[in-house]
């Protein structure tokens, strides 16, 4: 079983890089057109995926803690870190207290 592990790791790396390449928007692909990257990933089983992961895609840091770059999508914020959500909870609590005082 252990002798199949390197082969399975190469297949997994190739599949991951292939799917990552297909899901990457064209404007984030570096150096070569996306079609060429797909061919490189599929033809060169070890080197192709590794080169794609290191050089084929613009990568940005995500989140404020890492001095993050600008993400292309809005990042999800946990409810307890979202000031708008916390304010809405406070507003709801005030409304509830006002109703209780009226009764």
Secondary structure, DSSP 8 states (H G I E B T S, - for coil): -GGGHHHHHHHHHHHHHHHHHHHS-GGGB-SS-HHHHHHHHHHSTTHHHHHHHHHSB-----STTTT----SS-----GGG-HHHHHHHHHHHHHHHHHHHH-
